[in-house]
Amino acid sequence: MESIKFTEEELGQLKALRAKYSELSHELGQVALNRYTLTNREKELHGQAAQVQGQEKTLADNLKTKYGNGQIDIDTGVFIPTK
């Protein structure tokens, strides 16, 4: 069987498609890597948020023990007891 050579235009089109697939594969890999990084960062932030919530609860419990029930105005630093 005799081989057939593509025209320059056809060969150019094939090479352009191959280059586009290569570019898309690279970009998809970058997206997957970014997703992985963001997922890990999100997990870290959830852990930090849980720590802050724990600290907030501990502080609230300590203030309640010291001052009793009431409201705190953080802007003025004033505690208003409730009866």
PDB file of N, CA, C and O in Angstrom:
ATOM      1  N   MET A   1       0.839  -1.176   0.000  1.00  0.00           N
ATOM      2  CA  MET A   1       0.000   0.000   0.000  1.00  0.00           C
ATOM      3  C   MET A   1       0.889   1.246   0.000  1.00  0.00           C
ATOM      4  O   MET A   1       1.881   1.312   0.726  1.00  0.00           O
ATOM      5  N   GLU A   2       0.543   2.172  -0.775  1.00  0.00           N
ATOM      6  CA  GLU A   2       1.340   3.393  -0.932  1.00  0.00           C
ATOM      7  C   GLU A   2       0.922   4.422   0.116  1.00  0.00           C
ATOM      8  O   GLU A   2      -0.269   4.620   0.358  1.00  0.00           O
ATOM      9  N   SER A   3       1.905   5.076   0.738  1.00  0.00           N
ATOM     10  CA  SER A   3       1.593   6.115   1.733  1.00  0.00           C
ATOM     11  C   SER A   3       1.182   7.399   1.023  1.00  0.00           C
ATOM     12  O   SER A   3       1.607   7.683  -0.096  1.00  0.00           O
ATOM     13  N   ILE A   4       0.348   8.156   1.708  1.00  0.00           N
ATOM     14  CA  ILE A   4      -0.160   9.408   1.152  1.00  0.00           C
ATOM     15  C   ILE A   4       0.284  10.533   2.065  1.00  0.00           C
ATOM     16  O   ILE A   4       0.136  10.445   3.284  1.00  0.00           O
ATOM     17  N   LYS A   5       0.808  11.554   1.502  1.00  0.00           N
ATOM     18  CA  LYS A   5       1.277  12.687   2.281  1.00  0.00           C
ATOM     19  C   LYS A   5       0.175  13.742   2.352  1.00  0.00           C
ATOM     20  O   LYS A   5      -0.461  14.084   1.354  1.00  0.00           O
ATOM     21  N   PHE A   6      -0.030  14.252   3.594  1.00  0.00           N
ATOM     22  CA  PHE A   6      -1.015  15.314   3.782  1.00  0.00           C
ATOM     23  C   PHE A   6      -0.521  16.601   3.143  1.00  0.00           C
ATOM     24  O   PHE A   6       0.678  16.800   2.947  1.00  0.00           O
ATOM     25  N   THR A   7      -1.473  17.471   2.822  1.00  0.00           N
ATOM     26  CA  THR A   7      -1.087  18.783   2.316  1.00  0.00           C
ATOM     27  C   THR A   7      -0.547  19.602   3.484  1.00  0.00           C
ATOM     28  O   THR A   7      -0.782  19.266   4.644  1.00  0.00           O
ATOM     29  N   GLU A   8       0.151  20.637   3.187  1.00  0.00           N
ATOM     30  CA  GLU A   8       0.687  21.515   4.238  1.00  0.00           C
ATOM     31  C   GLU A   8      -0.441  22.088   5.095  1.00  0.00           C
ATOM     32  O   GLU A   8      -0.307  22.215   6.312  1.00  0.00           O
ATOM     33  N   GLU A   9      -1.550  22.429   4.446  1.00  0.00           N
ATOM     34  CA  GLU A   9      -2.696  22.973   5.183  1.00  0.00           C
ATOM     35  C   GLU A   9      -3.268  21.933   6.145  1.00  0.00           C
ATOM     36  O   GLU A   9      -3.549  22.245   7.302  1.00  0.00           O
ATOM     37  N   GLU A  10      -3.439  20.701   5.670  1.00  0.00           N
ATOM     38  CA  GLU A  10      -3.963  19.638   6.530  1.00  0.00           C
ATOM     39  C   GLU A  10      -3.018  19.342   7.686  1.00  0.00           C
ATOM     40  O   GLU A  10      -3.446  19.171   8.828  1.00  0.00           O
ATOM     41  N   LEU A  11      -1.732  19.283   7.375  1.00  0.00           N
ATOM     42  CA  LEU A  11      -0.736  19.035   8.406  1.00  0.00           C
ATOM     43  C   LEU A  11      -0.732  20.170   9.435  1.00  0.00           C
ATOM     44  O   LEU A  11      -0.584  19.930  10.633  1.00  0.00           O
ATOM     45  N   GLY A  12      -0.891  21.376   8.967  1.00  0.00           N
ATOM     46  CA  GLY A  12      -0.961  22.534   9.869  1.00  0.00           C
ATOM     47  C   GLY A  12      -2.179  22.453  10.777  1.00  0.00           C
ATOM     48  O   GLY A  12      -2.094  22.755  11.967  1.00  0.00           O
ATOM     49  N   GLN A  13      -3.309  22.047  10.217  1.00  0.00           N
ATOM     50  CA  GLN A  13      -4.523  21.898  11.016  1.00  0.00           C
ATOM     51  C   GLN A  13      -4.349  20.813  12.081  1.00  0.00           C
ATOM     52  O   GLN A  13      -4.747  21.000  13.230  1.00  0.00           O
ATOM     53  N   LEU A  14      -3.760  19.688  11.701  1.00  0.00           N
ATOM     54  CA  LEU A  14      -3.521  18.603  12.661  1.00  0.00           C
ATOM     55  C   LEU A  14      -2.591  19.058  13.786  1.00  0.00           C
ATOM     56  O   LEU A  14      -2.841  18.771  14.957  1.00  0.00           O
ATOM     57  N   LYS A  15      -1.539  19.754  13.435  1.00  0.00           N
ATOM     58  CA  LYS A  15      -0.588  20.240  14.446  1.00  0.00           C
ATOM     59  C   LYS A  15      -1.238  21.275  15.364  1.00  0.00           C
ATOM     60  O   LYS A  15      -0.971  21.309  16.565  1.00  0.00           O
ATOM     61  N   ALA A  16      -2.094  22.115  14.785  1.00  0.00           N
ATOM     62  CA  ALA A  16      -2.785  23.132  15.592  1.00  0.00           C
ATOM     63  C   ALA A  16      -3.717  22.462  16.594  1.00  0.00           C
ATOM     64  O   ALA A  16      -3.794  22.885  17.748  1.00  0.00           O
ATOM     65  N   LEU A  17      -4.426  21.423  16.165  1.00  0.00           N
ATOM     66  CA  LEU A  17      -5.311  20.687  17.074  1.00  0.00           C
ATOM     67  C   LEU A  17      -4.512  19.999  18.180  1.00  0.00           C
ATOM     68  O   LEU A  17      -4.913  20.018  19.344  1.00  0.00           O
ATOM     69  N   ARG A  18      -3.393  19.400  17.820  1.00  0.00           N
ATOM     70  CA  ARG A  18      -2.550  18.736  18.819  1.00  0.00           C
ATOM     71  C   ARG A  18      -2.027  19.760  19.827  1.00  0.00           C
ATOM     72  O   ARG A  18      -1.985  19.481  21.025  1.00  0.00           O
ATOM     73  N   ALA A  19      -1.634  20.923  19.361  1.00  0.00           N
ATOM     74  CA  ALA A  19      -1.151  21.975  20.258  1.00  0.00           C
ATOM     75  C   ALA A  19      -2.267  22.456  21.178  1.00  0.00           C
ATOM     76  O   ALA A  19      -2.036  22.715  22.359  1.00  0.00           O
ATOM     77  N   LYS A  20      -3.484  22.576  20.634  1.00  0.00           N
ATOM     78  CA  LYS A  20      -4.627  23.012  21.442  1.00  0.00           C
ATOM     79  C   LYS A  20      -4.939  21.981  22.531  1.00  0.00           C
ATOM     80  O   LYS A  20      -5.203  22.353  23.674  1.00  0.00           O
ATOM     81  N   TYR A  21      -4.912  20.687  22.184  1.00  0.00           N
ATOM     82  CA  TYR A  21      -5.125  19.643  23.191  1.00  0.00           C
ATOM     83  C   TYR A  21      -4.059  19.695  24.277  1.00  0.00           C
ATOM     84  O   TYR A  21      -4.353  19.532  25.461  1.00  0.00           O
ATOM     85  N   SER A  22      -2.839  19.919  23.866  1.00  0.00           N
ATOM     86  CA  SER A  22      -1.744  20.007  24.833  1.00  0.00           C
ATOM     87  C   SER A  22      -1.953  21.191  25.776  1.00  0.00           C
ATOM     88  O   SER A  22      -1.760  21.067  26.986  1.00  0.00           O
ATOM     89  N   GLU A  23      -2.344  22.322  25.227  1.00  0.00           N
ATOM     90  CA  GLU A  23      -2.611  23.531  26.017  1.00  0.00           C
ATOM     91  C   GLU A  23      -3.770  23.291  26.993  1.00  0.00           C
ATOM     92  O   GLU A  23      -3.692  23.664  28.163  1.00  0.00           O
ATOM     93  N   LEU A  24      -4.836  22.668  26.502  1.00  0.00           N
ATOM     94  CA  LEU A  24      -5.991  22.382  27.359  1.00  0.00           C
ATOM     95  C   LEU A  24      -5.631  21.404  28.466  1.00  0.00           C
ATOM     96  O   LEU A  24      -6.062  21.574  29.606  1.00  0.00           O
ATOM     97  N   SER A  25      -4.853  20.391  28.147  1.00  0.00           N
ATOM     98  CA  SER A  25      -4.427  19.428  29.163  1.00  0.00           C
ATOM     99  C   SER A  25      -3.625  20.113  30.254  1.00  0.00           C
ATOM    100  O   SER A  25      -3.820  19.846  31.440  1.00  0.00           O
ATOM    101  N   HIS A  26      -2.736  20.985  29.856  1.00  0.00           N
ATOM    102  CA  HIS A  26      -1.935  21.733  30.833  1.00  0.00           C
ATOM    103  C   HIS A  26      -2.825  22.607  31.706  1.00  0.00           C
ATOM    104  O   HIS A  26      -2.672  22.634  32.927  1.00  0.00           O
ATOM    105  N   GLU A  27      -3.741  23.312  31.087  1.00  0.00           N
ATOM    106  CA  GLU A  27      -4.632  24.197  31.839  1.00  0.00           C
ATOM    107  C   GLU A  27      -5.541  23.409  32.785  1.00  0.00           C
ATOM    108  O   GLU A  27      -5.772  23.833  33.917  1.00  0.00           O
ATOM    109  N   LEU A  28      -6.055  22.268  32.330  1.00  0.00           N
ATOM    110  CA  LEU A  28      -6.876  21.423  33.203  1.00  0.00           C
ATOM    111  C   LEU A  28      -6.064  20.924  34.394  1.00  0.00           C
ATOM    112  O   LEU A  28      -6.583  20.832  35.507  1.00  0.00           O
ATOM    113  N   GLY A  29      -4.813  20.608  34.167  1.00  0.00           N
ATOM    114  CA  GLY A  29      -3.931  20.206  35.260  1.00  0.00           C
ATOM    115  C   GLY A  29      -3.754  21.331  36.266  1.00  0.00           C
ATOM    116  O   GLY A  29      -3.748  21.088  37.473  1.00  0.00           O
ATOM    117  N   GLN A  30      -3.610  22.553  35.785  1.00  0.00           N
ATOM    118  CA  GLN A  30      -3.472  23.709  36.664  1.00  0.00           C
ATOM    119  C   GLN A  30      -4.741  23.921  37.487  1.00  0.00           C
ATOM    120  O   GLN A  30      -4.677  24.233  38.676  1.00  0.00           O
ATOM    121  N   VAL A  31      -5.888  23.750  36.844  1.00  0.00           N
ATOM    122  CA  VAL A  31      -7.164  23.901  37.558  1.00  0.00           C
ATOM    123  C   VAL A  31      -7.264  22.850  38.668  1.00  0.00           C
ATOM    124  O   VAL A  31      -7.665  23.164  39.789  1.00  0.00           O
ATOM    125  N   ALA A  32      -6.900  21.611  38.354  1.00  0.00           N
ATOM    126  CA  ALA A  32      -6.956  20.544  39.354  1.00  0.00           C
ATOM    127  C   ALA A  32      -6.002  20.846  40.511  1.00  0.00           C
ATOM    128  O   ALA A  32      -6.353  20.637  41.672  1.00  0.00           O
ATOM    129  N   LEU A  33      -4.825  21.325  40.207  1.00  0.00           N
ATOM    130  CA  LEU A  33      -3.858  21.670  41.250  1.00  0.00           C
ATOM    131  C   LEU A  33      -4.365  22.828  42.106  1.00  0.00           C
ATOM    132  O   LEU A  33      -4.216  22.809  43.328  1.00  0.00           O
ATOM    133  N   ASN A  34      -4.955  23.824  41.478  1.00  0.00           N
ATOM    134  CA  ASN A  34      -5.530  24.956  42.229  1.00  0.00           C
ATOM    135  C   ASN A  34      -6.674  24.487  43.128  1.00  0.00           C
ATOM    136  O   ASN A  34      -6.790  24.926  44.272  1.00  0.00           O
ATOM    137  N   ARG A  35      -7.512  23.597  42.607  1.00  0.00           N
ATOM    138  CA  ARG A  35      -8.624  23.058  43.400  1.00  0.00           C
ATOM    139  C   ARG A  35      -8.082  22.318  44.617  1.00  0.00           C
ATOM    140  O   ARG A  35      -8.605  22.477  45.721  1.00  0.00           O
ATOM    141  N   TYR A  36      -7.040  21.512  44.429  1.00  0.00           N
ATOM    142  CA  TYR A  36      -6.420  20.770  45.521  1.00  0.00           C
ATOM    143  C   TYR A  36      -5.872  21.731  46.576  1.00  0.00           C
ATOM    144  O   TYR A  36      -6.080  21.534  47.773  1.00  0.00           O
ATOM    145  N   THR A  37      -5.182  22.753  46.129  1.00  0.00           N
ATOM    146  CA  THR A  37      -4.615  23.744  47.048  1.00  0.00           C
ATOM    147  C   THR A  37      -5.715  24.474  47.803  1.00  0.00           C
ATOM    148  O   THR A  37      -5.609  24.667  49.014  1.00  0.00           O
ATOM    149  N   LEU A  38      -6.766  24.881  47.104  1.00  0.00           N
ATOM    150  CA  LEU A  38      -7.875  25.588  47.751  1.00  0.00           C
ATOM    151  C   LEU A  38      -8.620  24.689  48.735  1.00  0.00           C
ATOM    152  O   LEU A  38      -9.041  25.148  49.797  1.00  0.00           O
ATOM    153  N   THR A  39      -8.784  23.421  48.391  1.00  0.00           N
ATOM    154  CA  THR A  39      -9.457  22.489  49.289  1.00  0.00           C
ATOM    155  C   THR A  39      -8.669  22.340  50.582  1.00  0.00           C
ATOM    156  O   THR A  39      -9.242  22.352  51.672  1.00  0.00           O
ATOM    157  N   ASN A  40      -7.353  22.198  50.457  1.00  0.00           N
ATOM    158  CA  ASN A  40      -6.519  22.091  51.655  1.00  0.00           C
ATOM    159  C   ASN A  40      -6.564  23.367  52.479  1.00  0.00           C
ATOM    160  O   ASN A  40      -6.622  23.308  53.707  1.00  0.00           O
ATOM    161  N   ARG A  41      -6.538  24.499  51.830  1.00  0.00           N
ATOM    162  CA  ARG A  41      -6.600  25.778  52.548  1.00  0.00           C
ATOM    163  C   ARG A  41      -7.939  25.926  53.250  1.00  0.00           C
ATOM    164  O   ARG A  41      -8.002  26.416  54.377  1.00  0.00           O
ATOM    165  N   GLU A  42      -9.015  25.501  52.586  1.00  0.00           N
ATOM    166  CA  GLU A  42     -10.343  25.573  53.185  1.00  0.00           C
ATOM    167  C   GLU A  42     -10.399  24.713  54.453  1.00  0.00           C
ATOM    168  O   GLU A  42     -10.970  25.127  55.462  1.00  0.00           O
ATOM    169  N   LYS A  43      -9.807  23.522  54.397  1.00  0.00           N
ATOM    170  CA  LYS A  43      -9.771  22.660  55.576  1.00  0.00           C
ATOM    171  C   LYS A  43      -9.005  23.326  56.718  1.00  0.00           C
ATOM    172  O   LYS A  43      -9.429  23.268  57.872  1.00  0.00           O
ATOM    173  N   GLU A  44      -7.881  23.956  56.395  1.00  0.00           N
ATOM    174  CA  GLU A  44      -7.103  24.676  57.408  1.00  0.00           C
ATOM    175  C   GLU A  44      -7.932  25.787  58.048  1.00  0.00           C
ATOM    176  O   GLU A  44      -7.925  25.951  59.268  1.00  0.00           O
ATOM    177  N   LEU A  45      -8.641  26.541  57.224  1.00  0.00           N
ATOM    178  CA  LEU A  45      -9.450  27.648  57.732  1.00  0.00           C
ATOM    179  C   LEU A  45     -10.605  27.149  58.592  1.00  0.00           C
ATOM    180  O   LEU A  45     -10.960  27.789  59.582  1.00  0.00           O
ATOM    181  N   HIS A  46     -11.193  26.016  58.226  1.00  0.00           N
ATOM    182  CA  HIS A  46     -12.251  25.438  59.054  1.00  0.00           C
ATOM    183  C   HIS A  46     -11.691  25.068  60.431  1.00  0.00           C
ATOM    184  O   HIS A  46     -12.341  25.292  61.453  1.00  0.00           O
ATOM    185  N   GLY A  47     -10.496  24.508  60.447  1.00  0.00           N
ATOM    186  CA  GLY A  47      -9.848  24.166  61.711  1.00  0.00           C
ATOM    187  C   GLY A  47      -9.570  25.399  62.551  1.00  0.00           C
ATOM    188  O   GLY A  47      -9.789  25.389  63.762  1.00  0.00           O
ATOM    189  N   GLN A  48      -9.091  26.459  61.921  1.00  0.00           N
ATOM    190  CA  GLN A  48      -8.820  27.703  62.633  1.00  0.00           C
ATOM    191  C   GLN A  48     -10.113  28.315  63.161  1.00  0.00           C
ATOM    192  O   GLN A  48     -10.142  28.847  64.271  1.00  0.00           O
ATOM    193  N   ALA A  49     -11.174  28.242  62.375  1.00  0.00           N
ATOM    194  CA  ALA A  49     -12.471  28.780  62.815  1.00  0.00           C
ATOM    195  C   ALA A  49     -12.969  28.015  64.038  1.00  0.00           C
ATOM    196  O   ALA A  49     -13.511  28.611  64.968  1.00  0.00           O
ATOM    197  N   ALA A  50     -12.786  26.700  64.036  1.00  0.00           N
ATOM    198  CA  ALA A  50     -13.203  25.896  65.185  1.00  0.00           C
ATOM    199  C   ALA A  50     -12.402  26.285  66.427  1.00  0.00           C
ATOM    200  O   ALA A  50     -12.952  26.335  67.528  1.00  0.00           O
ATOM    201  N   GLN A  51     -11.115  26.558  66.257  1.00  0.00           N
ATOM    202  CA  GLN A  51     -10.283  27.000  67.383  1.00  0.00           C
ATOM    203  C   GLN A  51     -10.765  28.334  67.933  1.00  0.00           C
ATOM    204  O   GLN A  51     -10.861  28.515  69.146  1.00  0.00           O
ATOM    205  N   VAL A  52     -11.063  29.250  67.050  1.00  0.00           N
ATOM    206  CA  VAL A  52     -11.536  30.573  67.474  1.00  0.00           C
ATOM    207  C   VAL A  52     -12.876  30.444  68.197  1.00  0.00           C
ATOM    208  O   VAL A  52     -13.104  31.110  69.208  1.00  0.00           O
ATOM    209  N   GLN A  53     -13.747  29.603  67.689  1.00  0.00           N
ATOM    210  CA  GLN A  53     -15.029  29.390  68.353  1.00  0.00           C
ATOM    211  C   GLN A  53     -14.823  28.815  69.758  1.00  0.00           C
ATOM    212  O   GLN A  53     -15.519  29.197  70.699  1.00  0.00           O
ATOM    213  N   GLY A  54     -13.873  27.905  69.890  1.00  0.00           N
ATOM    214  CA  GLY A  54     -13.563  27.350  71.202  1.00  0.00           C
ATOM    215  C   GLY A  54     -13.025  28.414  72.147  1.00  0.00           C
ATOM    216  O   GLY A  54     -13.401  28.455  73.319  1.00  0.00           O
ATOM    217  N   GLN A  55     -12.144  29.276  71.640  1.00  0.00           N
ATOM    218  CA  GLN A  55     -11.604  30.374  72.446  1.00  0.00           C
ATOM    219  C   GLN A  55     -12.709  31.342  72.852  1.00  0.00           C
ATOM    220  O   GLN A  55     -12.733  31.834  73.980  1.00  0.00           O
ATOM    221  N   GLU A  56     -13.618  31.607  71.926  1.00  0.00           N
ATOM    222  CA  GLU A  56     -14.730  32.514  72.202  1.00  0.00           C
ATOM    223  C   GLU A  56     -15.621  31.942  73.313  1.00  0.00           C
ATOM    224  O   GLU A  56     -16.043  32.665  74.216  1.00  0.00           O
ATOM    225  N   LYS A  57     -15.896  30.652  73.233  1.00  0.00           N
ATOM    226  CA  LYS A  57     -16.735  30.020  74.250  1.00  0.00           C
ATOM    227  C   LYS A  57     -16.044  30.046  75.610  1.00  0.00           C
ATOM    228  O   LYS A  57     -16.680  30.338  76.622  1.00  0.00           O
ATOM    229  N   THR A  58     -14.761  29.745  75.640  1.00  0.00           N
ATOM    230  CA  THR A  58     -14.011  29.768  76.899  1.00  0.00           C
ATOM    231  C   THR A  58     -14.025  31.159  77.507  1.00  0.00           C
ATOM    232  O   THR A  58     -14.257  31.312  78.707  1.00  0.00           O
ATOM    233  N   LEU A  59     -13.777  32.174  76.690  1.00  0.00           N
ATOM    234  CA  LEU A  59     -13.782  33.551  77.178  1.00  0.00           C
ATOM    235  C   LEU A  59     -15.167  33.949  77.676  1.00  0.00           C
ATOM    236  O   LEU A  59     -15.294  34.570  78.731  1.00  0.00           O
ATOM    237  N   ALA A  60     -16.205  33.594  76.921  1.00  0.00           N
ATOM    238  CA  ALA A  60     -17.573  33.920  77.336  1.00  0.00           C
ATOM    239  C   ALA A  60     -17.906  33.252  78.661  1.00  0.00           C
ATOM    240  O   ALA A  60     -18.519  33.868  79.534  1.00  0.00           O
ATOM    241  N   ASP A  61     -17.507  31.995  78.814  1.00  0.00           N
ATOM    242  CA  ASP A  61     -17.759  31.291  80.075  1.00  0.00           C
ATOM    243  C   ASP A  61     -17.016  31.958  81.238  1.00  0.00           C
ATOM    244  O   ASP A  61     -17.570  32.114  82.326  1.00  0.00           O
ATOM    245  N   ASN A  62     -15.765  32.348  81.000  1.00  0.00           N
ATOM    246  CA  ASN A  62     -14.976  33.019  82.044  1.00  0.00           C
ATOM    247  C   ASN A  62     -15.589  34.362  82.429  1.00  0.00           C
ATOM    248  O   ASN A  62     -15.675  34.696  83.611  1.00  0.00           O
ATOM    249  N   LEU A  63     -16.013  35.131  81.428  1.00  0.00           N
ATOM    250  CA  LEU A  63     -16.626  36.440  81.707  1.00  0.00           C
ATOM    251  C   LEU A  63     -17.958  36.272  82.424  1.00  0.00           C
ATOM    252  O   LEU A  63     -18.295  37.057  83.311  1.00  0.00           O
ATOM    253  N   LYS A  64     -18.700  35.266  82.046  1.00  0.00           N
ATOM    254  CA  LYS A  64     -19.988  35.016  82.698  1.00  0.00           C
ATOM    255  C   LYS A  64     -19.767  34.631  84.163  1.00  0.00           C
ATOM    256  O   LYS A  64     -20.501  35.076  85.045  1.00  0.00           O
ATOM    257  N   THR A  65     -18.762  33.812  84.412  1.00  0.00           N
ATOM    258  CA  THR A  65     -18.438  33.428  85.795  1.00  0.00           C
ATOM    259  C   THR A  65     -18.015  34.651  86.610  1.00  0.00           C
ATOM    260  O   THR A  65     -18.386  34.793  87.775  1.00  0.00           O
ATOM    261  N   LYS A  66     -17.243  35.520  85.986  1.00  0.00           N
ATOM    262  CA  LYS A  66     -16.728  36.692  86.697  1.00  0.00           C
ATOM    263  C   LYS A  66     -17.788  37.780  86.880  1.00  0.00           C
ATOM    264  O   LYS A  66     -17.889  38.365  87.959  1.00  0.00           O
ATOM    265  N   TYR A  67     -18.581  38.057  85.835  1.00  0.00           N
ATOM    266  CA  TYR A  67     -19.494  39.204  85.852  1.00  0.00           C
ATOM    267  C   TYR A  67     -20.979  38.820  85.906  1.00  0.00           C
ATOM    268  O   TYR A  67     -21.824  39.665  86.199  1.00  0.00           O
ATOM    269  N   GLY A  68     -21.297  37.566  85.628  1.00  0.00           N
ATOM    270  CA  GLY A  68     -22.701  37.156  85.582  1.00  0.00           C
ATOM    271  C   GLY A  68     -23.270  37.344  84.186  1.00  0.00           C
ATOM    272  O   GLY A  68     -22.535  37.584  83.228  1.00  0.00           O
ATOM    273  N   ASN A  69     -24.586  37.232  84.082  1.00  0.00           N
ATOM    274  CA  ASN A  69     -25.268  37.396  82.794  1.00  0.00           C
ATOM    275  C   ASN A  69     -25.335  38.874  82.428  1.00  0.00           C
ATOM    276  O   ASN A  69     -25.487  39.741  83.288  1.00  0.00           O
ATOM    277  N   GLY A  70     -25.218  39.133  81.146  1.00  0.00           N
ATOM    278  CA  GLY A  70     -25.316  40.512  80.681  1.00  0.00           C
ATOM    279  C   GLY A  70     -24.915  40.631  79.229  1.00  0.00           C
ATOM    280  O   GLY A  70     -24.762  39.644  78.510  1.00  0.00           O
ATOM    281  N   GLN A  71     -24.752  41.870  78.829  1.00  0.00           N
ATOM    282  CA  GLN A  71     -24.365  42.177  77.453  1.00  0.00           C
ATOM    283  C   GLN A  71     -23.044  42.928  77.479  1.00  0.00           C
ATOM    284  O   GLN A  71     -22.744  43.672  78.412  1.00  0.00           O
ATOM    285  N   ILE A  72     -22.285  42.716  76.452  1.00  0.00           N
ATOM    286  CA  ILE A  72     -20.989  43.378  76.335  1.00  0.00           C
ATOM    287  C   ILE A  72     -21.036  44.313  75.139  1.00  0.00           C
ATOM    288  O   ILE A  72     -21.440  43.927  74.043  1.00  0.00           O
ATOM    289  N   ASP A  73     -20.616  45.547  75.369  1.00  0.00           N
ATOM    290  CA  ASP A  73     -20.439  46.493  74.258  1.00  0.00           C
ATOM    291  C   ASP A  73     -18.932  46.548  73.997  1.00  0.00           C
ATOM    292  O   ASP A  73     -18.189  47.237  74.697  1.00  0.00           O
ATOM    293  N   ILE A  74     -18.510  45.825  72.997  1.00  0.00           N
ATOM    294  CA  ILE A  74     -17.079  45.711  72.708  1.00  0.00           C
ATOM    295  C   ILE A  74     -16.491  47.060  72.318  1.00  0.00           C
ATOM    296  O   ILE A  74     -15.334  47.339  72.630  1.00  0.00           O
ATOM    297  N   ASP A  75     -17.265  47.899  71.643  1.00  0.00           N
ATOM    298  CA  ASP A  75     -16.755  49.200  71.195  1.00  0.00           C
ATOM    299  C   ASP A  75     -16.406  50.110  72.367  1.00  0.00           C
ATOM    300  O   ASP A  75     -15.428  50.856  72.312  1.00  0.00           O
ATOM    301  N   THR A  76     -17.213  50.045  73.432  1.00  0.00           N
ATOM    302  CA  THR A  76     -16.966  50.927  74.581  1.00  0.00           C
ATOM    303  C   THR A  76     -16.273  50.209  75.734  1.00  0.00           C
ATOM    304  O   THR A  76     -15.772  50.848  76.659  1.00  0.00           O
ATOM    305  N   GLY A  77     -16.247  48.867  75.676  1.00  0.00           N
ATOM    306  CA  GLY A  77     -15.643  48.097  76.751  1.00  0.00           C
ATOM    307  C   GLY A  77     -16.517  48.043  77.996  1.00  0.00           C
ATOM    308  O   GLY A  77     -16.006  47.853  79.099  1.00  0.00           O
ATOM    309  N   VAL A  78     -17.817  48.207  77.837  1.00  0.00           N
ATOM    310  CA  VAL A  78     -18.749  48.279  78.971  1.00  0.00           C
ATOM    311  C   VAL A  78     -19.553  46.973  79.038  1.00  0.00           C
ATOM    312  O   VAL A  78     -19.996  46.440  78.021  1.00  0.00           O
ATOM    313  N   PHE A  79     -19.724  46.477  80.269  1.00  0.00           N
ATOM    314  CA  PHE A  79     -20.556  45.307  80.515  1.00  0.00           C
ATOM    315  C   PHE A  79     -21.856  45.791  81.169  1.00  0.00           C
ATOM    316  O   PHE A  79     -21.819  46.550  82.138  1.00  0.00           O
ATOM    317  N   ILE A  80     -22.974  45.362  80.651  1.00  0.00           N
ATOM    318  CA  ILE A  80     -24.279  45.777  81.170  1.00  0.00           C
ATOM    319  C   ILE A  80     -24.956  44.530  81.739  1.00  0.00           C
ATOM    320  O   ILE A  80     -25.410  43.672  80.982  1.00  0.00           O
ATOM    321  N   PRO A  81     -25.024  44.425  83.074  1.00  0.00           N
ATOM    322  CA  PRO A  81     -25.641  43.243  83.664  1.00  0.00           C
ATOM    323  C   PRO A  81     -27.130  43.177  83.367  1.00  0.00           C
ATOM    324  O   PRO A  81     -27.802  44.201  83.240  1.00  0.00           O
ATOM    325  N   THR A  82     -27.634  41.947  83.261  1.00  0.00           N
ATOM    326  CA  THR A  82     -29.084  41.761  83.113  1.00  0.00           C
ATOM    327  C   THR A  82     -29.611  41.226  84.435  1.00  0.00           C
ATOM    328  O   THR A  82     -28.922  40.511  85.164  1.00  0.00           O
ATOM    329  N   LYS A  83     -30.845  41.592  84.717  1.00  0.00           N
ATOM    330  CA  LYS A  83     -31.431  41.203  86.012  1.00  0.00           C
ATOM    331  C   LYS A  83     -32.223  39.946  85.897  1.00  0.00           C
ATOM    332  O   LYS A  83     -32.783  39.477  86.887  1.00  0.00           O
TER     333      LYS A  83
END
